[in-house]
Amino acid sequence: MKRIYIIFLFLITTTAVTFAQNGTIRGFVYDHTDGEPVIFTNVYLKGTSYGSATDINGYFTISQIPPGDYILLITCLGYDTLSENISLKSGELITRKYSLTKSSKTLGTVYIRADAQEDTTQTKISVTKITPKEITSLPSFGTPDLAQYLQVLPGVVFTGDQGGQLYIRGGAPIQNKVLLDGMVVYNPFHSIGLFSVFETEIMRNAEVYTGGFGAEYGGRISSVMDITTRDGNKKKYSGMFGASPFGANLIFEGPIKKDKGNGGNSSFIISAKNSYLSQTSKTLYNYIDTAGLPFDFRDIYGKISLNSSNGSKINFFGFNFTDAVTYRQIANFDWKSNGGGTNFVIIPGASPTLIEGIIAYSDYKLTLTDQTNLPKSSAINGFNLGLSFTYFVGKNDIKYGFEMQGFNTNLEFYNSAQRLIQQEESTTEFGGYVKYKATIKKLLFEPSFRLQAYPSLSEVSPEPRLAVKYNLLKHLRIKAAGGLYTQNLISASSDRDVVNLFYGFLSGPENLQDEFDGKPVKSRLQKAKHAILGFEIGPFKNLTFNLEFYYKYFNQLTNINRNKVYDDTGEYADKSDYLKKDFIIETGDAEGIDLSIKYDAEHFYVWAVYSLGAVNRYDGLISYHPHYDRRHNINLVATWKPGDQRKFEVSARWNFGSGFPFTQNAGFYPYMTFADGIDTDVFTAEEELGILYGEYNAGRLPTYHRLDISAKRVFYLSETSTLEANIGATNVYNRANIFYFDRITNERVNQLPFMPSAGVTLRF
């Protein structure tokens, strides 16, 4: 590993010397109205091939520029183009701060694709970049939410409106890493699957990697969701208030020290949302359940941003998320999560380098009590910190850094045989990585390497990764990615249930089988390998096709042992590990095809997504499909915005999913618990009803499909105030989609039926 760092440091030094005679222009681009960074916009030198795009901080770097006189242009849809004459000397480093003014003219026929340049300069394999604008383009129920948008993404399987979870290209929720401003969030979704813990209005950007992600991300084997919030308004006090039958949300923001354009500034932003559906539904939706819909949640997030005159900044943030739900005759489920931390961006004075860092802490605790009256609980708390350096060399860059994470897990869980599985563990992880992006004519080449260490397990995992893209033609690009991935966290869930509600957290367990499939188990990590091949086609300026083939091989997984019937003690030393260990080893794979078609014009937006996938598992004795193995998934989204000012908008979304696998009942039998041990009177003791299960997950639930629609109208109250009124409905044709099925009583509980809604949002 030392040799690798020495080689990269040598490359950095050599490159810096080689291009010392050239100059560099770097800086930040902000919105003049509120001081918020303008992200993913083009900054280039007119009449040359030198240019760059701003990142999520509004930062850009253009290096390797020969000395001379240039005109720098900044173009962004919705803003007036900004230009500046620049004279660059040999070896000079120029730092600028720019403010873009929103366009005062309505352009009726000009169309600009903001991501056109990014398509040819970034690998963009199995990643979707999401902004609030994209989220609000979908039909919203109550208020627009990231959870509703994620359900449309290629490769994402959503298990339902109630108790819903996201499964990404064969990975379970525990295998998805979720970051909020760099801080780890252990559960981003509420029990009602229409809402996440994230407030759409304060999001700056979200990047969702469904596979093949680079070495800057570690500790998960399936996917990454990286969410960044925006800073508070640096110019004036402003806010937003929204209300609907589901709940209300409030945002308030403003300057602590105003941005005057030539110095430092500071700002704050706070958001809060609260559900009151459990009360309003008793009146508005009493046709569903006279007792009301049992969903209650509350989310609070706050952030303070301190910005220096050269663009360096530091943020302090914190959150409190809670959720509670009572599924009548099924389960009581609640969780709470807290966290806080700081992140920073540093712009060194004399080097084309970007330094970023994070220090954060978060915790999460959930409890569930179901029909067995045996409570299940899980708690996890821990910290994560990291420091990264990005060095820019023309169109190329080198990024390297390190991360550290420590957490404690505490789990109490009863399996289907009502055997207690209990564990408390503390663990620490370290990761170091380096990533290089090179542009060689039409080829984008992005190798990266991560070294992930797990001291508590005495294991070190080298993880090479690679992403490439070849711009074959102007409108045709070929791309591929792959790599090795590991993680220590595992989940405890009741796989026998038709619907899973409980997802516990624990680290690499001690009580694990010693052999798997006749071979010794040498590691307690979960491991995966990714391979992705894709094509991007843009035959017309408004139409794009994205096709990706993926394969994930999970060469080692850890699962809770649903077959445990004996305690792992000397008394049962002769029994198989398969019957006495708390956890077992599995292998598996996920393969599929994701097709996405987008038509994005001035007044129409259409997005069609089709996913074909298969997920397989093998536990040493049987092969099966996990409960989230959905073979066919279709999403159709359409939005219409008539008129030049686009005050009115109509949206619709239709989702279809083939049935999930589940284990059918083969029969019932009476059994005795022997609660008093050998003193149990077999003649008077009460018998309980036992379930004889059929072949594991051999059945399939009915198909799922649903149509959602919404319409909204914006009213301009003043230059800085608007009122938005919206109406909508979910499950328009009242499809009876299954949520839960009681194995003993044969009672069926469905997902949400037809539910209309209306709401208002005031921005000031």
N, C-alpha and C positions, 0 to 999 in steps of 0.2 A: 504493500500500500504506500510506503514511503517513496518508493521509486516512481509510482504514478504521480504523486504530488510534486516531486522534484521535476519530472518531465513537464508537467503543466506550468509550473512556475518558470521553468526555462523558456517555454513557449511564450509566456506572457512577457517576460523580460526582453526576449529577442524581438517580438513583434513591436513592443513599445519603441525600441531603438530603431528598428527598420523604418517605422513611419513617423519618426520624430520630426522629419522635415515637413510633414503635412500638418494641417490644422484640424481642430474639432469645434463644432458648435453644439451646445447642449442647452437644455433649459426645461421650462414647464409651460404648459398651456392651460389657462384657467378661463372659466366663464365669468365675464365682466359683471353679471348680475349678482351672483352670490359667492364668487371666489372658488367654486367647486372645480376640480380638474376636469378638463375635456379629454375623455379617454378614446383611444383607438382612432385618432384623427391624423391626417397626413401632414407632415412637415418636410418640405423638400426645397432644393435649390433650383430655380427656374432654368430650363434648358439643359439640365444635367441629369445624370442618373443617381445623384446623391440625394438620399432622403431617408426618412424614418417615420415610424408611427408612434404616437404617445402610448404609454402603458397605463395601468390602472391608477397611477399617481399623477398622470398628465405629463410624465417625464419623457423626453426624447434625447437621443444622441446621434449626431451625424459626424463621423470621423473619417480620417484618411482623405481630407479635402485639400487639394493643391492650393497654394497661396493665390489670391486673386480677389476680384470684385464679383459679388453675387447678389442676386435678389432672392431672399428667403420668402417662401409662400406657405401659408397655413390655410388649408381648405377643410371645411366641415359642413355637412348638411345642416341647414337651419341657422348658420352663422355667416356673417359677412367675411369674405376672404381677407386675410391680413397679409401684408407684405412689408419687407424691410430691406433696405440696401445694406449689405455687409461687406466690409473689406477685411480679408483674412490674411494674416502674416504667417510666415513659416514657423511651425511649431506652436502657434498661438491656440489657446483654449478660451473660447468665448462662452459665457454663461448668460442666458436671457430668461426673462419672465414675460409671457405674453398673455393678454386678456382678449378673448373673442367676444364680439358684440352680436347678439342675436339679430338675424336679418329682419329688416323692417319692411322688406318687399316680399310679395307673394309671387313665387316663380311658378307659372302654370305648366310649363312643359319641360323644365330641367329636371333630370333624374340622376342622382349620384348614388352608386353603391358604395357604402362606407367600408365594406370588407373586401372590395375587389382587389386592392393591393395586397392585403393580408393573405388572400388565397394563394398567391404566388410567392410570398416571402416567409410564410410560416408553415410548419408541417401540418398542424391542425388535424391530427389523427385521433379519432374517437373522442373529440372534445367539442362541447357546445358552450359558447360564451353568451351569457344571458344578462340583459339589462332590464330595468323596470319597464322600458318601452315594449320589449317583447312580451313580458308578463301581462301587461294590460291589453295586449292585442287578442288574448284569449277570452272566451266567455268566463265571467267571474261570478261566483255565487257569494254574495255579501260584499267582499272586497277582493281585488286581485291578489293572488298569493303564489309564491314560488312552488308550493306543493302541487298546485293545479297545473303549472307549466311543466314540471318534471315528468308528470304522467304521460306527456306527449312525446318525450324524447325517444329516439331510436334505441332499442335495447333495454328499455326500462319497463319492468313489469310491476303493476300496481295491484295490490290484493283487495282493494275495496274502499268504500266510503267510510265504513266503520272499522276501527282497528287496523286501518290500512298501513302497509309497509311497502317500501320500494326495494325491488330486487333488480340488480343491474348486471346484465349479461351473465347470469348464472351465479352471481355472488349474493350471499345473505346480507342482511343489514349490518351485522357485526363486521363484515368485510369491506364496508364502505367508510372511508375516512371523510369526516365533515369538519371543516375549518371555518370559523367566523372571525375575521380579522386576524387570522393566524392561530386562534385559540381552538382547541379541540372541543367539539360539542358531541355528546354521546347519544342524544336522541333529538333529531331536528323536527320530528313530526308529532302532531297531536293525535288523540284517539279518533277524532273525526278527521278522515283523510283529506278533507278539503283545505286544511290549514297547516302551515309550518310555524315554527317559532320565529321566523324572520319577518320583519316588517318590510313590505315591498317598497314603500316610499323612501326608506333610508338606505336601500341597497344601491351601491355603485355598479357592481359587477359580480357575476357568479360564473365560475368555470366548472363544468361538469365533465370529468374524464371517465368514460365508460370502460376504458382498458388501455393498455400500452402506454401509461403515463411515464414521465421521465424520472430521473434519479433524485430530483428535488423533493419528491414525495416518498415516504417510507412508512412501514408499520401497518400496511393493509395490502390485501392480495387481490382485490377486485376493482375498486373504483375510488375516485376522489371527488369531493364537492368542496370547492374553495370559494367562499363568499366574502366579499369586501363591502363594508358600509362606507357611505360618504361622510364628509365632514359637515359640521354645522355651517349655516349661512354666515359668511364673514363680513357681509355688508350691512345687514339689517335683521331685525327680529321677524320671524315668519313662522308659519305652522300649517297644520292640517288637522281637520276633524272629520271623521266619517262614522256613519251609523247605518246598521241594517238589522234585520231580524236576528242575525247570528250574534252580533256584538257591536262594539264600538272601538275605534282606534284614534289615538291622539299623538301628534308630533309637535314639538316646540323646539325651536332652534334660534341661534343668533350669535352675534359677536361678543366675546369677552373684551378683546381689544380689536377694534375695527381695522379692516384692510384698507389702507390708504394708497396702495400701489407701489410704495417704495421702501417698505420696511416689514418687520415681522407682524404677525397677527395671531389671534387665538379665537376659538369658537367652541360652542357646545351644541349638542343635539340629544334629545331624549324622546323615546317613543314608548307608548304603552298601548296594549290592546287587551280587551277582556270579552269573553263570551258570556252572554246571558241567554243562550238558546234553551237551557233547561227551564227557564221561566217563560220566555215568549212562546215557546213551542206548545205550551199547555193551551194557549188561545189560538195561535196562528196555525199550528200543525197538529191539533188534537185528533185529527182523523188518523194520524199515524199511531199515536199512543196518548191516551188521556192523561197519563202520568208525566208527559213531556219527554223530550229527547235528552238523554242523560249526560250531555257533554258540557264540561266547564273547563276553561283554561284562562290563564293570564300570563302575558309576556311583557317584560319591562327591559329596556336596553338604553344605556346612556354612554355618551362619548364626549371627551374633551380633546381638542386638537390645538397644539402649539406649533406655529409655523415660523421659520426664520426667514430672513430676507433673501437668502440664496436658494430657497426651496426645501431645505432640510426640515424635518418635522418629527414630532413625537405625539402619539395618541395615548390616552388613558381611557379604558372602557370597562364596563361591567354589565351583567345581566342577571335576571331572575325569571325563570320559566316554570310554570306549574300546569298540571293537567290532572283532571279527575273525571271518572266516568263510572256509572253503575249500569251494567247490562243486566236487566232484570232476569232472574233465574239462571244467569250464566256466570257472572263474575263482577267483583268490585275491583277496579284498577285505578291506580293513581301514581303519579311520579312528580318529582320536582328536581330542578337543576339550577345551580348558581355558578357564577364564574366572573373573572375579571383579569385584567392584565394591561400590558403596554406594548406597543410596537413603534418602530421608528424607521425613518429613512434619512440617510446622511449622504450629502453630496460633497466629497472632498474638494478642496480648493484648486488643486493643480493636477488632478488625475481624472481621466474619463471612466470613472468607476462609480457604481451605485452600491451603497451598503445598506442592508435591511436587517432588522432584528425583531424578535418577539420574546416576551416573557409573560406567561399566563398560567392561571390555575382555574380548574373547573371541577364540579362534582355532579353526580346524578344518582338518584335513589328511586327505585320503583318497588311497589308491593302489589300483589294480586291475591285475592281470595276467591276461589271458585266453588263449585258444587261439592268438592271433597272436604271443604272447610279446613284444608291444610294450607296455611299461608305460604306464599312464595315471595321471596324478597331478594333484591340485588342492589348493591351500592358500589360505586366506583368514584374515586377522587384522585386527582393528580395534577401535575404541572407539565408544561412543555416550554422549551426555550430553544431558540435557534438564531444563527447569524449567517448571512449570506453576502457574497460579493459578486457583482456582475461587472466584467471588464469589456468594454466595447471597442471593437476593431473594425471599422467600416461596417459592412453588412454582417460581419461575424461577431460573435461574443462568446465569452467564457464565463460560466457561473459556477461557483463552488461555495461550500459552506458546511456547517455542522448543526446537528440537532441533538437534543437530550429530552427524554420524557421519563417521568416516574409516576407510578400510580399504585393505588391500593384497591383491591377488590374484595368484596364480602358477599357470598352467595349462600342462600338456603333454598333448596328446591326438592320437591317430591316428584319422582318419576311415575310412570303409569302403573307400576307395581306398588306405589305408595312407600317406596324406600327413600329415606332422606339422603340427599347429597348436599354436603356442606363443605365450604372451603373459604379461607381467608388468606390472601397472598399480597405481598408487596414486591414490586419489580421495577427495574430501571432499564431503559433502552438508550443506546447511543447510535448516531448515524452520521457518517461523513459522505459527501458526494461531490462530484465534479461533472460538469456538462458543457459540451462545446457545440456551438452551432456554426456551420460553415455553409456558405453559398458558393458553389462552383458552377458558374454559368446557369444551366437549367436545373441543376441538382441541389437540393437542400439536404444536408447531411448533419444529423444531430445525435452523436453517440453520447452516452452518459454512464456513469458508474457510481454505485452506492455500496458502502460497506456498513452493514447494520449489525450491531453487537447487542447481545442479550446476556448481560453478566449474571443475572439470577438463574439462567439456564446453562451458563457456561458454553454459549454458542455464539459463533460469528458467521454471518451470512454475506458472501460477496454477491452483488446483484448487478450484472451488466445489463444495459438497456440501449435500444437503438430506435431512432425514427428517421425515415427518409421520405422525400417527395421529389418526383421528377416532373417538371413542367413539359410534357411531351409536345403539346400544342398550346395555342393561346387559350383555348377553352377546354383542354383536357389535361388532367393531372393524375398521376399514379402515385400512391403513397403506401407505406408499410411501416409497421412498428412491432416491437416485441421486447421481452425482458423477463427477468426473474424477480419474484416478489415473496416476501415473508411477513408473518405477523405473529404476535404472541397472544393477543386477546381472542377468546372464544366465547361462544354463546350457549346458554342453556334454554332450550325451548321444548315444549310438549309436542313432539312430532305426531302423536296419535290424534291430536285434535284436528277437526276439519278446518278450524281457523285458529291460528296461533295468536295469543295476546301477550304472552310473557316472553321477554327477551332479556335474560340475565347476562351479566358480564363477569368474566373471570380470566385470569392469566393462565399461562401454561400449567396444567395440573400435574400434581405428583402422582395421583392415583390413576395411572394410565397403563394400558396393557403393554406387556414386554415384547410381544411378537404380533406381527400382522401378516396374514396370508403366508405363514411359514417362515417369515424373515424377521430378524430382530429389529425393534424400533430404536433408532439411534438419535432421534430428535423429538422434541416436544413442540416444535414450531408448526404452524400451518404454512404451506408452501404452494405456489402456483407459478405457471409459465403462461405467458400471453403471446399470441401471434395474430397479427391483423394485416389484411390486405384491402386496399380501398381505391376507389376511382371518384374523381370530381369532374363533373361535366357542366359547362355553362354555355349552351348553344346560343342563348339569347341574353340580352342584358338583364332581363327581369326573371329569368328562369334558371334554376340550378338543380342538378341531380347529385346526390351523394350516395354511393353504394359501398358497403363495407362487409367483408367476410371476416369472422373472428373465430378463434379457438382458444379456450382457456383450459389448461390441464392442471387440475388441483391434485398434485402428486402426494400431498398429505393434508388431511383435515382432521380436526378433533371434534368429536360430537359427544353429547351426553349419552350415557348408556341406557337406553330405554329397556334393555333386557336384564338389567341387574335385579337379582332376587336374593342374593346372599351378601352378607357383610364380608369385607375383605379382611378376615382374621384367620388365625391359625386353625381354627375349627373347620374352616372350609378350604384348606390349602389344596385339597384334591379337586376342587371345582375349577372349571375353565374361567380364564379372565373375562370371557365374554359374558359370564353370569355374575361376576362379583366386583369388577372394576367400575368406578364411577364414570370413567370416560373411555371411549374407544377410538381407534384410528379408522379413517375412511379415505378413499380416493374417489376421484370423479373427474368429470369434464363438462364443459359447456361449449356449444358450437352453434353458429347461426349466421344469418344474413340480415342486415339492416339496410333498408332503402328509404331515402328521404328525398322528397320533391318539393321545392319551394318556388312559388311565383309571387314576387314582391313588386307591385307596381304602385302608382301614385294613389289610387283609390281602392285597390283590391289587394288582399293578402290571402294566399292559399298555401296550406302546408299539409302534405300527405305523407304519412309514415307507415311503413309495413315492416314488421319484424317476424322472422321465422327462426325459432330456436329450440334447442333440446338440452336438458340438463340431466346428467346421470350421476349416480352414486353407487359405491360398492363398499360394504362394511366388513368384508372378510368372509361373510357367509351368503349374503343375498345382494343382488343388484336391484336398484329401485330408482324411481324418479322422485325428487323432493317435492314438497307440497306447492312450490312456486313454479313448477315446470309448465309454463304456458307456451304452447307450440306456435300459435298464431296471435298476433297483436296488431291491430289497425287503429290509427288515429287520423281523422280528417278535420282540419281546422280551416275556417274561412272568415274573413273580416272585410266589411265594406264600409268605406268612409266617403260619402258623397260630399260634393261642394268644395269650393276652393279653401275655405277656412276649416273644414272637417270638424264641425261642431257636433256632428251626429255620427254615431258608429253602431253597426250591427255585427254581432259575432255568433258563430255556431261551432260546436265541436261534437263529433260522434266518435265513440270508442267501442271497439269490438275486441273481445279476448276469448280464446277457446278455454275450455274447462280445466281447472286445476286437478291434479291427482289427489286422491284421499284413500284411506284404508276402510274398506267396507266391513260391516258386521257379518260374521258367519253364523253367529248364534249366541245364546245366553246360557248360563249355568249358575247354580247356587254355590256359594263358597262361604267358608267360615274363617273369621279373622283370627281366632284363638287369642282374643285380647288378654285373657288371664293365663296364657301359656299352657303348661301341662295341667293346670287346675281348671281349665275351661270345661264346663259341662256340655258335652256335645249333644245332649238330649234336650237341653233347655235354651242353649245359646241361639241367638237370632242369626239367621243366614242373610247374606247380602247377595245382590245380583252381580254376577261376574259377566264380562263381555268376552266372547270368543271372536278374535279378530280374523278377518280373511287375509289374503295375500297383501303384503304391505304396499300401500299406495297403488293398487291395481285398478281402482275405480277412477272415474272422472266426474267432476261436478258439471252442472250445466254451463253453457256459454254465458259470457257476461257482455252486455252491450247497453249503451246509454247515450242519449242525446241531451246536450246542454245548449241553451241559447241565452243571449243577453243583448241589451241595447242601452246606450247611454247618450246623454245630451249635455254639452258644456255650455254654461251661461257665464259671460264675462261681466262681472260686477264692477270692476275697476281695472286700472292698469296692472295691479298686482294681486287682484282677488278673482277667484273663479268659483262657481258652484257647479258640481257635476251631479246629475240625477241619473240613476240607473235602475233598470228592471231586468229580471232574468228568471230562469227556471232550470233546475237540474232534473234529469230523468224525465224529459218532456212526455214521452209516451208510456211512462209508468211501468217500465220493465221490472219484473220481479227477479232481481239478482240475489243469489243466496249469500247470507252472511254467516249463519251458524245453523248447525243441525244437531239436535240432541239425540245421541245414539240410543238412549233408553226409551224416551217418550215419543220419539219421532217428530218432535216439535221443530218446525223450521222458522228461522228468523231471517228476514231479508235485509238487504242493504236499503239505503234511503229511497223512498218512492218519489213520485212527482212532488217537487217542492218549489213553489214560486217565491220570489224575494224582490225587495225594492230597497234602495238605499240612496243616501246623499253623501257627498264629500265636499267640504268647504276648504279651499286653500287660500291662505292670506299671507 
